[in-house]
Amino acid sequence: MPMPFRLLASCWLAVFLALCGMVSAAQALTLDEALAKTPPAQLFEGAERYGAPQGSPAIVPVLKGGETLGYAYLNSDFTPSTGYSGKPIRIVVGIDRKGVIRGIHMVEHHEPIVLIGIPEAKVLTALNGLIGTDLGRVAAGEAKPPQAEIVSSATVTVLVMGDSIVRSAVRLIRSGRLDGIAAGPAPAETRRELDPAVTGTEDWQTLLGDGSVRSLVMSVGEVSQAFADAGQPLAAQHAETGNPEDAFITLYLAPVSVPAIGRSLLGDAAYDRLAAKLQPGQAAVLVAGDGAYSFKGSGYVRGGIFDRIELMQDGQGLRFKDRDHTRIAALAARDAPRLREIALFVVPQDFSFQVTRPFELQLLVQRATQGRDKATLPFDLAYQIPERYLLPAAPPPSPAARATEAPAQVGKPTAEDDGPALWKTMWQMNRASIAILGTALALLTAIFFFQDVLTKYPRTFLWVRRTYLAFTLVWLGWLVHAQLSVVNVLTFVNALLAGFSWEYFLSAPLVFILWSAVAAGLLFWGRGPFCGWLCPFGALQELSNTIARKLRVPQIDLPWGLHERLWPIKYMIFLGLFGLSLYSLSDAEIYAEVEPFKTAIILNFMREWGFVLFAFACLLPGLFIERFYCRYLCPLGAALAIPGRMRMFEWLKRWPECGSPCQRCANDCPVKAIHPEGQINVNECIYCMNCQVLYHDDTRCPHMITQKARREKIARSTPPKPAGTATGKPGREQPPAFRAQRAAATDNPPDLKGA
């Protein structure tokens, strides 16, 4: 390794170790810090200032003169608010003395779908629908929790935000710390207990008949009419099927933690496994469905949350996470139907739920309206456990006994219940995509290892490359949205500083596999495997330039001096984003919009016109200058080029004549990564192997042409052997060199640039 590079690598290592040794600056946001970013008037009209914090978790009076208008608090102080990103969403909430929400201000989030595509204003508009809601009635069990309006493409994010606001407000109200409402839970009903003697199993029709299993049946026409009645005519027109009589959904609900119901529906073995897993007092419910509409949806795949169903009891709602879910193949009850979806959900212990009291399962039905927008309607499936499973409960404890009990700590977030790790579930759900990506990576590895053989056949290699790029763009990019970004690099570095966790990165299996492949590729070949083969936006640039060439769009060849001075721009952009990320990752993620990847690949150009215009502005020069954005502007390419210097192999072959005097490869390089002196700049090389195709081509490479001419001269100087030699084989009319020359000869050799 050259001495200058050793010094550079040592410096980078020293900086990296110093950063890793720093004390994390990413401490939890405090209420005081959040209020410093929130004007009082944003929470209460006419408010002037904040008072002194009260209690723990802290709430702060919001004052107008000497009058207390209400209180401000931080949602994450009262309830977990982890979003799609795996990080807390922090919202300052203003609530008056009667429990009415008066104002909301989002102070911190790291939700990628908001940072990279959905306008934050649109999300805030949906959340502002909660303003004016009387959560005092919800806390008392007199009303259902309000539902934030669903934002298309950000369903999970908005649900988490809305739930955290409602949950935190209800917990605060029930704590009695608002002076306009007395403390206490919702009015209690007479407690009932399960009868342990009821253990017999029943068939499916009996379970339906006695109410052990409750159902909700709707046709497509009934749902369309419901949307029309709700003032959503566009949603009413977007029916799931053309026949209104078709089944929209048949939804079933049953508490399988009740022994008799659980053994009937799950079978003895499955119920015993479930019972061994449940903690004392913990419940589990079975949800099954059939028809045109899926109660599971896709939110649990993207963000680990089942966003189409919610378990409701006493004004509190629970949205299940994938860690609570177990897929059931078939029901064990005799004569049970074959259903499209069967799911077993374990109710987390931090959610207060009693299976002996009435509860509901709310189904959120989503339909498209215009473009990517959706309308949502709730439908309720109520459940009351049949009397035959119950016994009268023991009398409640006396007031003296209750006084000796330790008071519950209201408002403190509780730990997540144990369950299957999120990343494991995500890998299981993406088995097919993982297999496809693994096959594609194995094929790419074979292409690289056998490049000397493949590049000897220019036309074959050209179509192999174009086919692979088309796969990268269409499947990897537009279908599964596995477009890597400089944001991933910044997030990784900040994770090292703030407490690294593999689970966060493993929760996105395709991205994790891609990054692992890129890391291995950096050691072998530098940045080329990703930039030249696995980047969907890079594939889009190259394929669009190929089409432009076919349409005879003139190509611009920048002078070497100008080209060399434009290279550093992408490194400056990356270093700027990297430095900003150490100060504020959220700000860096916003400025990382200099990458048009999200607009062009992840969101398929379905975005505000400004972002779309910027994406086209990045693509347009590429029609005239191949891979213009890759060459000069891409911060991710710059981030990969720096460690790519540590590659272990030099598999790109060169002839002594390369660069002096021959400039053929340098002139034909799609990204102009070959210096006039002949050496390849690995920082800029995308490993398209165009130079290797030329290396073996005896019709275009001067060295190979010379070697071919020498072989032919030797062949001509050697007289051909007569027919009927000692070997007994018929003689050949011409030496191989003559036949090879005639087969390769052409007046106008084809343009194989890019092969």
C-alpha positions in Angstrom: 0.0 0.0 0.0 1.4 3.4 -0.9 2.6 5.5 2.0 0.2 8.5 1.4 -2.7 6.1 1.3 -1.5 4.5 4.6 -1.5 7.9 6.2 -4.9 8.7 4.9 -6.3 5.3 6.1 -4.8 5.9 9.5 -6.3 9.3 9.8 -9.8 7.9 8.8 -9.4 5.1 11.4 -8.4 7.6 14.1 -11.3 9.8 13.4 -13.7 6.8 13.3 -12.4 5.5 16.7 -12.6 9.0 18.2 -16.2 9.3 17.0 -17.1 5.8 18.4 -15.5 6.9 21.7 -17.6 10.0 22.1 -20.3 10.2 24.6 -23.6 10.0 22.8 -25.2 13.4 22.2 -28.5 11.8 21.2 -30.1 12.1 24.7 -33.9 12.0 25.0 -35.6 15.3 24.4 -36.9 16.8 27.6 -40.1 18.7 28.1 -38.2 22.0 28.6 -36.4 21.5 25.3 -39.6 20.7 23.6 -41.4 23.7 25.0 -38.5 26.0 23.9 -39.5 25.0 20.3 -43.2 25.4 20.9 -44.8 28.9 21.2 -47.6 28.8 23.9 -50.1 30.4 21.4 -49.7 27.3 19.2 -51.3 25.2 21.9 -53.9 27.6 23.3 -55.2 30.7 21.5 -54.0 33.8 23.2 -51.5 32.0 25.6 -48.5 34.1 26.6 -46.2 31.9 28.6 -45.6 28.6 30.4 -45.6 28.1 34.2 -43.4 25.9 36.4 -43.4 22.2 35.7 -45.6 20.1 38.0 -45.2 16.4 39.0 -43.7 13.5 37.3 -44.0 13.0 34.4 -44.0 16.7 34.2 -46.9 18.8 32.9 -46.6 22.6 32.5 -49.4 25.2 33.0 -50.1 27.4 29.9 -50.9 30.9 31.1 -52.6 34.0 29.8 -51.9 36.7 32.3 -52.7 35.1 35.6 -55.2 32.6 34.2 -54.3 28.9 33.5 -55.8 28.0 30.2 -54.6 24.4 30.4 -51.5 22.2 30.5 -48.8 21.2 28.1 -47.1 17.8 28.2 -44.8 15.6 26.0 -46.6 12.5 24.7 -43.5 10.3 25.0 -43.4 11.0 28.7 -46.7 9.2 29.2 -46.8 6.5 26.6 -44.5 4.7 24.2 -44.5 6.5 20.8 -42.0 4.5 18.7 -42.7 5.0 15.0 -41.8 3.2 11.8 -38.2 4.4 12.1 -37.8 2.6 15.4 -37.3 6.0 17.2 -39.7 8.0 19.4 -42.1 10.5 17.9 -42.3 13.5 20.3 -45.3 15.7 20.2 -46.2 18.6 22.6 -49.9 18.4 23.4 -52.0 21.2 24.9 -55.0 19.9 26.9 -57.5 22.0 29.0 -58.8 21.3 32.4 -61.8 19.4 31.1 -59.7 17.0 29.0 -60.2 18.6 25.6 -57.2 18.7 23.2 -56.5 22.3 22.3 -53.3 22.2 20.4 -50.6 19.9 19.0 -47.0 20.6 18.0 -44.7 18.0 16.6 -41.1 18.7 17.8 -39.2 15.6 16.8 -39.6 12.6 14.5 -37.4 10.4 12.3 -40.2 8.9 10.2 -38.6 8.2 6.8 -41.8 8.3 4.8 -42.3 11.9 6.0 -38.7 12.8 5.5 -38.5 11.4 2.0 -41.9 11.9 0.5 -45.0 12.7 2.4 -45.3 16.4 3.3 -45.1 16.9 7.0 -47.9 19.5 6.7 -50.2 16.7 5.4 -49.5 14.6 8.4 -50.0 17.5 10.8 -53.3 18.3 9.1 -54.5 14.7 9.8 -53.4 15.0 13.4 -55.1 18.4 13.9 -58.3 16.5 13.4 -57.9 15.5 17.1 -58.0 19.1 18.2 -61.3 19.9 20.0 -61.8 16.2 20.9 -63.2 15.7 24.5 -60.9 12.9 25.8 -62.5 13.2 29.2 -65.5 11.2 27.9 -63.1 8.7 26.4 -61.2 8.3 29.7 -64.6 7.7 31.4 -65.5 5.0 28.9 -68.4 7.1 27.5 -66.9 7.5 24.0 -64.6 5.6 21.7 -61.1 6.9 21.1 -61.0 9.3 18.1 -59.3 8.1 14.9 -56.8 10.4 13.2 -57.5 10.8 9.5 -55.4 8.3 7.5 -52.7 9.7 5.2 -52.0 7.6 2.1 -48.6 6.0 2.1 -48.0 7.1 5.8 -50.8 5.0 7.5 -48.5 3.4 10.1 -46.9 6.7 11.0 -50.1 8.6 11.4 -51.7 5.8 13.4 -48.7 5.8 15.8 -48.8 9.5 16.2 -52.6 9.7 16.8 -52.6 6.7 19.2 -49.8 8.3 21.3 -51.7 11.5 21.6 -54.9 9.8 22.6 -53.3 7.3 25.0 -51.1 9.9 26.7 -54.1 12.2 27.2 -56.3 9.5 28.6 -53.6 8.4 31.1 -53.1 12.0 32.2 -56.8 12.5 32.7 -57.2 9.3 34.7 -54.3 10.3 36.9 -56.5 13.2 38.3 -53.8 15.8 37.7 -56.1 18.0 35.6 -57.9 20.1 38.2 -61.1 20.0 36.2 -61.5 16.2 36.3 -61.3 13.9 39.2 -59.0 10.9 39.2 -60.1 7.4 38.4 -60.5 4.9 35.7 -63.6 4.3 33.6 -66.7 3.3 35.6 -66.2 -0.3 36.6 -68.8 -3.0 35.9 -69.4 -6.0 38.1 -66.4 -8.2 37.6 -66.9 -11.7 36.2 -64.5 -14.6 36.2 -64.0 -17.5 33.9 -65.4 -20.9 35.0 -62.5 -23.3 35.0 -64.8 -26.3 34.8 -65.9 -25.4 31.3 -63.3 -27.1 29.1 -65.3 -29.1 26.5 -64.8 -28.5 22.8 -67.5 -27.7 20.3 -67.9 -27.8 16.6 -67.9 -24.7 14.4 -71.7 -24.2 14.1 -72.1 -24.5 17.9 -69.4 -21.9 18.5 -71.2 -19.6 16.1 -74.6 -20.3 17.4 -73.9 -19.6 21.1 -71.8 -16.5 20.4 -68.4 -18.0 21.3 -67.3 -16.8 17.8 -68.8 -13.5 16.6 -68.8 -12.5 12.9 -69.2 -9.4 10.8 -70.4 -10.1 7.2 -70.4 -7.3 4.5 -70.8 -7.3 0.8 -69.0 -5.0 -1.6 -72.2 -3.1 -2.3 -72.9 -2.5 1.4 -69.4 -1.0 1.9 -69.8 1.1 -1.2 -73.1 2.5 0.1 -71.4 3.2 3.5 -68.8 5.3 1.7 -71.4 7.1 -0.3 -73.4 7.8 2.9 -70.3 9.2 4.5 -69.8 11.7 1.7 -67.0 9.8 -0.1 -68.4 9.2 -3.6 -65.0 8.6 -5.1 -64.3 5.9 -2.7 -67.7 4.4 -3.3 -66.8 4.1 -7.0 -63.6 2.3 -6.4 -65.1 -1.1 -5.4 -63.0 -4.1 -4.9 -65.0 -6.1 -7.4 -67.4 -5.3 -10.1 -70.3 -7.3 -8.5 -71.9 -5.5 -5.5 -73.2 -8.9 -4.3 -69.6 -10.3 -3.9 -68.4 -10.9 -0.4 -66.4 -7.9 0.8 -65.3 -9.6 4.1 -66.5 -12.2 6.5 -64.7 -11.4 9.8 -64.6 -13.7 12.8 -63.5 -12.9 16.4 -63.0 -15.2 19.4 -61.0 -15.0 22.6 -58.9 -18.2 22.4 -57.3 -17.6 25.8 -60.6 -19.0 27.2 -59.8 -22.7 27.5 -62.9 -24.2 25.9 -62.9 -21.7 23.0 -59.1 -22.0 22.5 -59.1 -25.9 22.4 -62.1 -25.9 20.0 -60.5 -23.5 17.5 -56.8 -24.3 17.9 -56.7 -27.9 18.9 -55.2 -29.2 22.2 -51.6 -29.1 21.2 -51.7 -25.5 19.8 -53.7 -24.3 22.8 -51.3 -25.9 25.3 -48.4 -24.0 23.5 -50.4 -20.8 23.8 -51.3 -21.3 27.4 -47.6 -21.9 28.3 -46.7 -18.6 26.6 -49.4 -16.5 28.3 -48.7 -14.8 31.6 -51.3 -14.9 34.4 -54.2 -12.7 33.3 -53.0 -12.3 29.8 -55.4 -12.8 26.9 -55.2 -13.8 23.3 -57.8 -13.4 20.5 -58.2 -15.1 17.2 -59.2 -13.0 14.2 -60.0 -14.7 10.9 -61.4 -13.4 7.6 -62.4 -14.3 4.1 -63.5 -12.3 1.1 -62.1 -9.5 -1.1 -60.7 -7.4 1.7 -57.7 -8.3 3.9 -57.9 -7.4 7.6 -54.1 -7.7 7.8 -53.3 -5.2 5.0 -49.6 -4.5 4.4 -48.7 -2.1 7.2 -47.4 -4.9 9.4 -45.0 -5.8 6.6 -43.6 -2.3 6.2 -43.8 -1.1 9.8 -44.7 -4.0 12.0 -48.2 -2.7 12.9 -51.6 -4.2 11.8 -53.1 -0.9 10.7 -56.6 -2.2 9.6 -57.8 -3.6 13.0 -57.9 -2.3 16.5 -58.9 -4.0 19.7 -61.1 -1.7 21.8 -62.2 -1.8 25.5 -63.1 1.0 27.9 -62.3 3.7 25.5 -58.7 2.4 24.9 -57.5 1.0 21.7 -54.7 -1.5 20.8 -53.2 -2.0 17.4 -51.3 -5.3 17.3 -47.7 -5.5 16.2 -46.2 -8.3 14.3 -44.5 -9.5 17.5 -48.0 -10.2 18.9 -49.0 -12.2 15.8 -48.9 -15.9 14.9 -50.3 -17.1 11.6 -52.7 -20.1 11.8 -53.0 -22.4 8.8 -56.5 -23.8 9.6 -59.1 -23.9 12.3 -59.3 -27.2 14.3 -63.0 -27.0 15.0 -65.1 -29.7 13.3 -66.8 -28.4 10.1 -64.9 -25.1 10.3 -64.5 -23.4 6.9 -61.3 -22.9 5.0 -60.5 -19.2 5.5 -58.2 -16.9 3.6 -56.5 -15.4 6.7 -56.4 -16.7 10.3 -54.3 -14.8 12.9 -53.7 -15.4 16.6 -52.9 -12.2 18.5 -51.5 -12.1 22.1 -52.7 -9.0 23.9 -49.6 -7.3 25.4 -49.5 -7.1 29.2 -49.2 -3.3 29.1 -52.7 -3.0 27.6 -55.4 -3.3 30.3 -57.7 -5.9 28.9 -60.3 -8.2 30.5 -61.7 -10.9 28.3 -64.7 -11.3 30.6 -65.9 -7.7 29.8 -67.4 -6.4 26.5 -64.9 -5.4 23.8 -64.8 -4.7 20.1 -62.7 -5.2 17.1 -62.7 -2.2 14.8 -62.1 -2.8 11.2 -60.7 0.1 9.2 -61.7 -0.1 5.6 -59.5 1.8 3.1 -60.4 2.7 -0.4 -58.6 4.8 -3.0 -60.1 8.2 -4.0 -57.8 10.2 -6.2 -54.2 9.3 -7.1 -52.5 8.0 -3.9 -55.2 9.4 -1.5 -57.5 7.1 0.4 -60.7 7.3 2.4 -61.2 5.3 5.5 -64.3 4.1 7.3 -64.5 2.1 10.6 -66.8 -0.9 11.1 -67.2 -2.5 14.6 -67.5 -6.2 15.5 -68.7 -6.3 19.1 -68.0 -9.2 21.4 -69.5 -10.3 24.8 -68.4 -13.6 26.2 -71.3 -16.0 26.6 -72.6 -16.6 30.1 -71.8 -20.3 30.1 -68.1 -19.5 30.3 -68.4 -17.3 33.4 -68.8 -17.5 37.2 -69.7 -14.6 39.5 -66.5 -13.0 40.7 -65.3 -12.7 44.2 -66.5 -9.6 46.0 -64.3 -6.5 45.6 -61.8 -5.8 48.3 -62.8 -3.6 51.2 -61.7 0.1 51.1 -59.2 -0.6 53.9 -57.6 -3.4 51.8 -57.5 -1.1 48.8 -55.7 1.5 50.8 -52.9 -0.8 51.6 -52.3 -1.7 48.0 -49.4 0.1 46.3 -50.7 2.9 44.1 -50.3 2.5 40.4 -47.8 4.7 38.8 -50.0 6.4 36.2 -48.5 7.7 33.0 -45.2 5.9 33.1 -44.4 4.0 29.9 -44.1 0.3 30.4 -41.6 -2.1 28.8 -42.6 -4.1 25.7 -43.7 -7.6 26.3 -41.4 -10.4 25.3 -42.2 -11.9 21.9 -40.6 -12.8 18.6 -38.1 -10.2 17.6 -39.4 -7.8 14.9 -36.5 -8.5 12.6 -37.1 -12.2 12.6 -40.7 -11.7 11.6 -39.8 -9.3 8.9 -37.4 -11.9 7.4 -40.0 -14.6 7.5 -42.5 -12.3 5.7 -40.0 -11.5 3.0 -38.8 -15.0 2.2 -39.7 -14.8 -1.5 -38.1 -11.4 -2.0 -35.0 -12.5 -0.1 -34.7 -15.6 -2.3 -35.0 -13.5 -5.5 -32.4 -11.0 -4.2 -30.0 -13.8 -3.1 -30.3 -15.4 -6.6 -29.6 -12.0 -8.2 -26.5 -11.4 -6.0 -25.2 -14.9 -6.7 -25.6 -14.3 -10.4 -23.7 -10.9 -10.1 -20.9 -12.7 -8.2 -20.6 -15.2 -11.0 -20.5 -12.4 -13.6 -17.6 -10.8 -11.7 -15.7 -14.0 -11.1 -16.0 -15.2 -14.7 -15.7 -11.7 -16.3 -12.7 -12.8 -18.4 -14.8 -15.4 -20.1 -18.0 -13.3 -20.5 -16.3 -10.2 -21.8 -14.9 -12.2 -24.8 -18.4 -12.3 -26.2 -19.4 -8.6 -26.5 -22.9 -9.0 -27.7 -23.8 -11.6 -25.0 -22.2 -9.5 -22.3 -24.1 -6.4 -23.5 -27.5 -8.1 -23.2 -26.6 -9.7 -19.9 -25.7 -6.3 -18.5 -28.8 -4.6 -19.9 -31.1 -7.3 -18.6 -29.5 -7.1 -15.1 -29.9 -3.3 -15.1 -33.6 -3.7 -16.1 -34.1 -6.1 -13.2 -32.4 -3.7 -10.8 -34.5 -0.8 -11.9 -37.9 -2.5 -12.2 -37.9 -5.2 -9.4 -35.2 -3.9 -7.0 -36.2 -0.3 -7.4 -39.8 0.3 -8.4 -41.4 -2.9 -7.0 -39.6 -3.6 -3.7 -38.1 -0.1 -3.2 -34.7 -1.4 -2.1 -32.8 1.8 -3.2 -29.9 2.5 -0.9 -29.3 6.1 0.1 -26.7 8.2 1.8 -29.3 8.5 4.6 -28.5 4.8 5.4 -24.8 5.7 5.8 -25.6 8.7 8.1 -28.0 6.6 10.1 -25.4 3.8 10.6 -22.8 6.3 11.8 -25.3 7.9 14.2 -26.3 4.5 15.5 -22.7 3.8 16.4 -22.7 7.1 18.4 -26.0 6.7 20.0 -26.0 3.0 20.9 -25.7 0.5 18.1 -28.4 -2.2 17.7 -28.4 -4.8 15.0 -32.2 -5.3 15.3 -32.9 -1.9 13.9 -31.0 -2.6 10.7 -32.2 -6.2 10.5 -35.8 -5.1 10.4 -35.4 -4.2 6.7 -34.1 -7.5 5.3 -33.6 -6.5 1.6 -31.8 -3.3 2.6 -29.7 -5.2 5.1 -28.7 -7.9 2.5 -27.9 -5.2 0.0 -25.7 -3.3 2.4 -23.9 -6.6 3.3 -23.3 -7.3 -0.4 -22.1 -3.8 -0.9 -19.7 -4.0 2.0 -18.3 -7.3 0.7 -18.1 -5.8 -2.8 -16.1 -2.8 -1.4 -13.4 -5.2 -0.2 -13.2 -7.1 -3.5 -13.9 -4.5 -6.2 -14.6 -1.1 -4.7 -17.8 0.8 -5.2 -18.4 -0.7 -8.7 -20.7 -3.6 -7.8 -23.3 -1.2 -6.3 -22.9 1.9 -8.5 -22.6 -0.1 -11.7 -25.1 -2.9 -11.1 -27.2 -2.7 -8.0 -28.3 1.0 -7.9 -31.8 1.4 -9.4 -31.2 5.1 -10.1 -27.9 4.4 -11.8 -29.7 1.8 -13.9 -32.3 4.3 -14.8 -29.6 6.7 -16.0 -27.8 4.2 -18.0 -30.9 2.7 -19.7 -32.3 6.1 -20.5 -28.9 7.1 -22.0 -29.0 3.9 -24.1 -32.4 4.9 -25.4 -31.2 8.4 -26.1 -28.3 7.0 -28.2 -30.7 4.8 -30.2 -32.7 8.0 -30.9 -29.4 9.7 -32.0 -29.4 12.2 -29.2 -26.0 14.0 -29.5 -23.5 13.0 -26.8 -21.3 15.6 -25.1 -17.7 14.7 -24.2 -16.4 17.0 -21.5 -12.8 18.0 -21.6 -10.7 16.0 -19.2 -9.6 19.1 -17.2 -13.2 20.2 -16.6 -14.4 16.6 -15.9 -11.6 16.1 -13.3 -12.6 19.3 -11.5 -16.3 18.3 -11.4 -15.5 15.0 -9.6 -15.0 16.6 -6.1 -18.5 18.1 -6.0 -20.1 14.8 -4.8 -17.4 14.5 -2.1 -18.2 18.0 -0.9 -21.9 17.2 -0.8 -21.3 14.0 1.2 -18.9 15.6 3.7 -21.4 18.4 4.2 -24.2 15.9 4.9 -22.0 13.9 7.2 -20.9 16.9 9.2 -24.6 18.1 9.5 -25.7 14.6 10.6 -23.3 14.8 13.6 -25.2 17.9 14.7 -28.7 16.9 13.6 -29.6 13.7 11.9 -33.1 15.0 11.1 -31.7 18.1 9.3 -29.2 15.9 7.4 -32.0 13.6 6.3 -33.9 16.6 4.9 -30.9 18.0 3.0 -30.2 14.5 1.7 -33.0 15.3 -0.7 -30.2 16.2 -3.0 -30.5 12.6 -3.9 -33.5 12.2 -6.3 -33.7 8.5 -5.4 -36.8 8.8 -3.3 -38.7 10.7 -5.9 -37.7 8.6 -8.9 -37.5 5.1 -7.3 -39.2 4.8 -4.0 -42.2 7.1 -4.7 -42.3 6.4 -8.5 -42.4 10.1 -9.3 -45.7 10.4 -7.3 -44.8 13.5 -5.4 -45.0 17.3 -5.4 -44.0 18.9 -8.6 -40.9 20.5 -7.1 -39.4 17.2 -6.2 -40.4 15.6 -9.5 -38.9 18.6 -11.4 -35.6 18.2 -9.5 -35.5 14.4 -10.3 -36.0 15.1 -14.0 -33.3 17.9 -13.8 -30.9 15.2 -12.5 -31.9 12.8 -15.2 -32.0 15.2 -18.2 -28.2 15.8 -18.4 -27.7 12.1 -18.4 -29.3 11.9 -21.9 -26.3 13.9 -23.2 -23.6 13.0 -20.7 -23.8 9.3 -19.6 -24.5 8.9 -15.8 -24.1 12.6 -15.2 -25.5 12.4 -11.7 -23.3 9.4 -10.8 -20.2 11.2 -12.0 -20.5 14.6 -10.3 -23.3 14.8 -7.7 -24.1 11.5 -6.0 -23.1 11.7 -2.3 -23.7 7.9 -1.8 -21.2 7.2 -4.6 -18.7 9.5 -2.7 -19.4 7.7 0.6 -18.7 4.3 -1.0 -15.6 5.5 -2.9 -13.7 6.4 0.3 -13.7 2.9 1.9 -13.6 1.4 -1.6 -9.9 2.3 -1.8 -9.3 -0.7 0.5 -10.2 -3.3 -2.1 -8.1 -6.4 -2.2 -8.1 -7.3 -5.9 -7.2 -5.6 -9.2 -9.2 -7.6 -11.8 -9.4 -5.0 -14.5 -6.6 -5.9 -16.9 -4.6 -3.4 -18.9 -2.0 -3.6 -21.7 1.3 -1.8 -21.7 0.0 0.4 -24.5 -3.0 1.6 -22.5 -2.7 5.4 -22.2 0.5 5.6 -24.1 -0.3 5.8 -27.0 -3.7 4.2 -27.0 -6.7 6.2 -25.6 -9.5 3.9 -26.9 -10.6 2.6 -23.4 -10.4 6.1 -21.9 -12.5 7.6 -24.7 -15.1 4.8 -24.5 -15.4 4.7 -20.7 -19.1 5.5 -19.9 -18.1 7.5 -16.8 -14.7 8.7 -18.0 -13.0 6.9 -15.0 -9.8 6.2 -17.0 -7.0 8.8 -16.9 -5.3 9.8 -20.2 -2.2 8.2 -18.8 -4.1 4.9 -18.8 -4.7 4.1 -15.1 -8.2 3.4 -13.9 -9.5 5.7 -11.0 -11.2 3.2 -8.8 -12.9 6.0 -6.9 -14.9 6.7 -10.1 -15.1 3.2 -11.7 -18.5 1.6 -11.8 -17.2 -1.7 -13.0 -19.3 -1.7 -16.2 -16.4 -3.8 -17.7 -16.6 -1.9 -21.0 -12.8 -1.6 -20.9 -12.5 -5.4 -20.4 -14.7 -6.0 -23.5 -12.3 -3.8 -25.4 -9.3 -5.6 -23.8 -10.4 -8.9 -25.5 -11.7 -7.3 -28.8 -9.2 -8.0 -31.7 -11.2 -5.7 -34.0 -11.1 -2.5 -31.8 -8.2 -2.8 -29.3 -4.9 -1.8 -31.0 -2.9 -4.2 -28.9 -5.2 -7.1 -29.8 -5.3 -6.0 -33.5 -1.5 -6.1 -33.5 -1.4 -9.5 -31.9 -3.9 -10.8 -34.3 -1.9 -9.5 -37.3 1.2 -11.3 -36.0 -0.7 -14.5 -35.6 -2.0 -14.2 -39.1 1.5 -13.4 -40.5 2.8 -16.6 -38.9 -0.1 -18.6 -40.2 0.5 -17.3 -43.7 4.2 -18.1 -43.6 3.5 -21.7 -42.7 2.4 -23.9 -45.7 -0.9 -25.7 -45.1 -0.7 -29.4 -44.5 -1.8 -31.7 -47.3 -5.0 -33.7 -47.0 -4.6 -37.2 -45.6 -1.9 -36.6 -43.0 -0.5 -39.3 -40.8 -3.3 -38.7 -38.4 -5.8 -39.9 -41.0 -7.9 -36.8 -40.5 -9.0 -34.8 -43.5 -6.9 -31.7 -44.1 -8.2 -28.2 -43.5 -8.6 -25.8 -46.4 -7.5 -22.8 -44.4 -5.6 -22.1 -41.1 -7.8 -21.0 -38.2 -6.4 -17.5 -38.3 -7.8 -17.0 -41.8 -11.3 -18.2 -40.8 -11.3 -16.1 -37.6 -10.3 -13.0 -39.5 -13.0 -13.5 -42.1 -15.7 -14.2 -39.4 -14.7 -11.0 -37.4 -14.2 -8.8 -40.5 -16.7 -6.0 -41.0 -16.7 -2.6 -42.7 -18.5 -0.9 -39.8 -18.0 -2.6 -36.4 -21.1 -2.3 -34.1 -21.1 0.2 -31.3 -20.8 -1.9 -28.2 -20.1 1.0 -25.8 -21.7 0.3 -22.5 -21.1 -3.5 -22.8 
